[in-house]
Amino acid sequence: QVQLVESGGGSVQSGGNLRLSCAASGNIAGSICMAWYRQVPGREREEVARIERDGRVIYQDSAKGRFTISPDNDWHTLYLQMGSLKPDDTALYYCAADYDGHAGRCGYYWGRGTQVTVSS
């Protein structure tokens, strides 16, 4: 079992920065991936960035060049540094861990989310 708790969300103006954190506890050492997702009402949850145990990092196109995903050494904290924020980045951001074979994505365990609101 893995427990995930996100923090760091808030309200910022367009062009601003935020750093989200995800505190992981439990058997995070057994997870082969961790990821950040976001969701707005009425739309599907979308993957923003993912990191895998072999070091591979994948970003959603809209996040490339603006966001950076990084774990600490033992993967007990996962960060998402977000820069040049836009109103379209407004969403509830979720942390996820381990691969869900049924869903075909990195998202077997989930946090409850942290809200990010970007005003123009």
ChimeraX commands (.cxc) that place a marker at each C-alpha (Angstrom):
marker #1 position 0.00,0.00,0.00 radius 0.5
marker #1 position 1.06,3.55,-0.74 radius 0.5
marker #1 position -0.41,6.76,0.63 radius 0.5
marker #1 position 0.00,10.06,-1.23 radius 0.5
marker #1 position -0.67,13.56,0.03 radius 0.5
marker #1 position -0.34,16.59,-2.23 radius 0.5
marker #1 position 0.39,20.15,-1.14 radius 0.5
marker #1 position 1.56,23.43,-2.61 radius 0.5
marker #1 position -1.44,24.41,-4.66 radius 0.5
marker #1 position -2.84,27.91,-4.60 radius 0.5
marker #1 position -3.83,30.93,-6.61 radius 0.5
marker #1 position -1.33,32.76,-8.80 radius 0.5
marker #1 position -1.40,35.23,-11.62 radius 0.5
marker #1 position -0.59,34.31,-15.19 radius 0.5
marker #1 position 3.15,33.98,-15.62 radius 0.5
marker #1 position 3.70,32.96,-12.02 radius 0.5
marker #1 position 5.30,29.88,-10.51 radius 0.5
marker #1 position 4.22,27.19,-8.09 radius 0.5
marker #1 position 5.85,24.08,-6.72 radius 0.5
marker #1 position 3.64,21.15,-5.86 radius 0.5
marker #1 position 4.77,18.46,-3.46 radius 0.5
marker #1 position 3.56,14.92,-2.99 radius 0.5
marker #1 position 4.46,13.14,0.23 radius 0.5
marker #1 position 4.52,9.38,-0.26 radius 0.5
marker #1 position 4.42,6.81,2.52 radius 0.5
marker #1 position 4.13,3.07,2.63 radius 0.5
marker #1 position 5.77,0.81,0.07 radius 0.5
marker #1 position 6.73,3.52,-2.42 radius 0.5
marker #1 position 9.98,1.63,-3.08 radius 0.5
marker #1 position 7.87,-0.92,-4.94 radius 0.5
marker #1 position 6.40,1.63,-7.35 radius 0.5
marker #1 position 7.79,1.64,-10.86 radius 0.5
marker #1 position 6.54,5.12,-11.64 radius 0.5
marker #1 position 5.15,8.31,-10.14 radius 0.5
marker #1 position 3.20,10.96,-11.95 radius 0.5
marker #1 position 1.27,14.20,-11.76 radius 0.5
marker #1 position -2.17,14.45,-13.30 radius 0.5
marker #1 position -4.68,17.25,-13.47 radius 0.5
marker #1 position -8.41,17.47,-13.97 radius 0.5
marker #1 position -10.96,20.18,-14.56 radius 0.5
marker #1 position -14.69,19.63,-14.09 radius 0.5
marker #1 position -16.30,17.90,-17.04 radius 0.5
marker #1 position -13.04,16.67,-18.51 radius 0.5
marker #1 position -10.98,13.54,-18.13 radius 0.5
marker #1 position -8.00,13.43,-15.84 radius 0.5
marker #1 position -4.85,13.98,-17.89 radius 0.5
marker #1 position -1.25,13.09,-17.21 radius 0.5
marker #1 position 0.99,16.12,-16.91 radius 0.5
marker #1 position 4.33,14.49,-16.17 radius 0.5
marker #1 position 5.62,11.05,-15.27 radius 0.5
marker #1 position 8.90,9.67,-14.00 radius 0.5
marker #1 position 9.87,6.01,-14.13 radius 0.5
marker #1 position 12.35,3.97,-12.09 radius 0.5
marker #1 position 14.79,3.78,-15.00 radius 0.5
marker #1 position 14.99,7.57,-14.94 radius 0.5
marker #1 position 12.84,8.22,-17.97 radius 0.5
marker #1 position 10.74,11.39,-17.72 radius 0.5
marker #1 position 7.73,12.10,-19.89 radius 0.5
marker #1 position 5.86,15.40,-20.17 radius 0.5
marker #1 position 2.57,16.35,-21.70 radius 0.5
marker #1 position 3.20,18.67,-24.63 radius 0.5
marker #1 position 1.71,21.67,-22.84 radius 0.5
marker #1 position 4.04,21.10,-19.89 radius 0.5
marker #1 position 7.29,20.78,-21.83 radius 0.5
marker #1 position 9.68,23.59,-21.07 radius 0.5
marker #1 position 7.51,24.97,-18.26 radius 0.5
marker #1 position 7.13,22.14,-15.74 radius 0.5
marker #1 position 9.72,19.91,-14.10 radius 0.5
marker #1 position 8.96,16.68,-12.27 radius 0.5
marker #1 position 11.49,15.46,-9.77 radius 0.5
marker #1 position 11.56,13.03,-6.86 radius 0.5
marker #1 position 13.83,13.13,-3.88 radius 0.5
marker #1 position 16.40,10.34,-3.58 radius 0.5
marker #1 position 14.11,7.72,-2.11 radius 0.5
marker #1 position 10.91,8.80,-3.90 radius 0.5
marker #1 position 9.20,9.73,-0.65 radius 0.5
marker #1 position 8.58,13.21,-2.00 radius 0.5
marker #1 position 7.67,14.04,-5.57 radius 0.5
marker #1 position 7.75,17.60,-6.83 radius 0.5
marker #1 position 6.24,19.42,-9.75 radius 0.5
marker #1 position 7.87,22.77,-10.37 radius 0.5
marker #1 position 5.55,24.80,-12.56 radius 0.5
marker #1 position 6.58,28.01,-14.30 radius 0.5
marker #1 position 5.06,30.46,-16.78 radius 0.5
marker #1 position 1.64,29.42,-15.57 radius 0.5
marker #1 position -1.37,30.10,-17.75 radius 0.5
marker #1 position -5.09,30.20,-16.97 radius 0.5
marker #1 position -5.40,26.90,-18.88 radius 0.5
marker #1 position -3.26,25.31,-16.16 radius 0.5
marker #1 position -6.08,25.82,-13.67 radius 0.5
marker #1 position -7.08,22.40,-12.39 radius 0.5
marker #1 position -7.05,19.99,-9.49 radius 0.5
marker #1 position -3.62,18.37,-9.54 radius 0.5
marker #1 position -3.19,14.78,-8.41 radius 0.5
marker #1 position -0.17,12.73,-7.50 radius 0.5
marker #1 position -0.14,9.10,-8.59 radius 0.5
marker #1 position 2.13,6.12,-8.06 radius 0.5
marker #1 position 2.70,2.70,-9.57 radius 0.5
marker #1 position 1.38,1.22,-12.73 radius 0.5
marker #1 position -2.26,0.27,-13.11 radius 0.5
marker #1 position -2.29,-2.51,-15.67 radius 0.5
marker #1 position -6.05,-2.42,-16.02 radius 0.5
marker #1 position -6.15,1.27,-16.84 radius 0.5
marker #1 position -2.85,1.18,-18.70 radius 0.5
marker #1 position -1.32,4.13,-16.93 radius 0.5
marker #1 position 0.74,5.19,-13.94 radius 0.5
marker #1 position -2.04,5.52,-11.43 radius 0.5
marker #1 position -2.59,2.60,-9.11 radius 0.5
marker #1 position -2.42,4.83,-6.04 radius 0.5
marker #1 position -3.80,8.36,-5.89 radius 0.5
marker #1 position -3.71,11.36,-3.65 radius 0.5
marker #1 position -6.73,13.59,-3.09 radius 0.5
marker #1 position -5.42,16.49,-5.10 radius 0.5
marker #1 position -4.37,20.09,-4.64 radius 0.5
marker #1 position -6.07,22.96,-6.43 radius 0.5
marker #1 position -4.13,25.28,-8.72 radius 0.5
marker #1 position -5.86,28.42,-9.96 radius 0.5
marker #1 position -4.19,30.77,-12.43 radius 0.5
marker #1 position -5.80,34.13,-13.07 radius 0.5
marker #1 position -5.22,36.27,-16.14 radius 0.5
marker link #1:1,2 radius 0.2
marker link #1:2,3 radius 0.2
marker link #1:3,4 radius 0.2
marker link #1:4,5 radius 0.2
marker link #1:5,6 radius 0.2
marker link #1:6,7 radius 0.2
marker link #1:7,8 radius 0.2
marker link #1:8,9 radius 0.2
marker link #1:9,10 radius 0.2
marker link #1:10,11 radius 0.2
marker link #1:11,12 radius 0.2
marker link #1:12,13 radius 0.2
marker link #1:13,14 radius 0.2
marker link #1:14,15 radius 0.2
marker link #1:15,16 radius 0.2
marker link #1:16,17 radius 0.2
marker link #1:17,18 radius 0.2
marker link #1:18,19 radius 0.2
marker link #1:19,20 radius 0.2
marker link #1:20,21 radius 0.2
marker link #1:21,22 radius 0.2
marker link #1:22,23 radius 0.2
marker link #1:23,24 radius 0.2
marker link #1:24,25 radius 0.2
marker link #1:25,26 radius 0.2
marker link #1:26,27 radius 0.2
marker link #1:27,28 radius 0.2
marker link #1:28,29 radius 0.2
marker link #1:29,30 radius 0.2
marker link #1:30,31 radius 0.2
marker link #1:31,32 radius 0.2
marker link #1:32,33 radius 0.2
marker link #1:33,34 radius 0.2
marker link #1:34,35 radius 0.2
marker link #1:35,36 radius 0.2
marker link #1:36,37 radius 0.2
marker link #1:37,38 radius 0.2
marker link #1:38,39 radius 0.2
marker link #1:39,40 radius 0.2
marker link #1:40,41 radius 0.2
marker link #1:41,42 radius 0.2
marker link #1:42,43 radius 0.2
marker link #1:43,44 radius 0.2
marker link #1:44,45 radius 0.2
marker link #1:45,46 radius 0.2
marker link #1:46,47 radius 0.2
marker link #1:47,48 radius 0.2
marker link #1:48,49 radius 0.2
marker link #1:49,50 radius 0.2
marker link #1:50,51 radius 0.2
marker link #1:51,52 radius 0.2
marker link #1:52,53 radius 0.2
marker link #1:53,54 radius 0.2
marker link #1:54,55 radius 0.2
marker link #1:55,56 radius 0.2
marker link #1:56,57 radius 0.2
marker link #1:57,58 radius 0.2
marker link #1:58,59 radius 0.2
marker link #1:59,60 radius 0.2
marker link #1:60,61 radius 0.2
marker link #1:61,62 radius 0.2
marker link #1:62,63 radius 0.2
marker link #1:63,64 radius 0.2
marker link #1:64,65 radius 0.2
marker link #1:65,66 radius 0.2
marker link #1:66,67 radius 0.2
marker link #1:67,68 radius 0.2
marker link #1:68,69 radius 0.2
marker link #1:69,70 radius 0.2
marker link #1:70,71 radius 0.2
marker link #1:71,72 radius 0.2
marker link #1:72,73 radius 0.2
marker link #1:73,74 radius 0.2
marker link #1:74,75 radius 0.2
marker link #1:75,76 radius 0.2
marker link #1:76,77 radius 0.2
marker link #1:77,78 radius 0.2
marker link #1:78,79 radius 0.2
marker link #1:79,80 radius 0.2
marker link #1:80,81 radius 0.2
marker link #1:81,82 radius 0.2
marker link #1:82,83 radius 0.2
marker link #1:83,84 radius 0.2
marker link #1:84,85 radius 0.2
marker link #1:85,86 radius 0.2
marker link #1:86,87 radius 0.2
marker link #1:87,88 radius 0.2
marker link #1:88,89 radius 0.2
marker link #1:89,90 radius 0.2
marker link #1:90,91 radius 0.2
marker link #1:91,92 radius 0.2
marker link #1:92,93 radius 0.2
marker link #1:93,94 radius 0.2
marker link #1:94,95 radius 0.2
marker link #1:95,96 radius 0.2
marker link #1:96,97 radius 0.2
marker link #1:97,98 radius 0.2
marker link #1:98,99 radius 0.2
marker link #1:99,100 radius 0.2
marker link #1:100,101 radius 0.2
marker link #1:101,102 radius 0.2
marker link #1:102,103 radius 0.2
marker link #1:103,104 radius 0.2
marker link #1:104,105 radius 0.2
marker link #1:105,106 radius 0.2
marker link #1:106,107 radius 0.2
marker link #1:107,108 radius 0.2
marker link #1:108,109 radius 0.2
marker link #1:109,110 radius 0.2
marker link #1:110,111 radius 0.2
marker link #1:111,112 radius 0.2
marker link #1:112,113 radius 0.2
marker link #1:113,114 radius 0.2
marker link #1:114,115 radius 0.2
marker link #1:115,116 radius 0.2
marker link #1:116,117 radius 0.2
marker link #1:117,118 radius 0.2
marker link #1:118,119 radius 0.2
marker link #1:119,120 radius 0.2
view
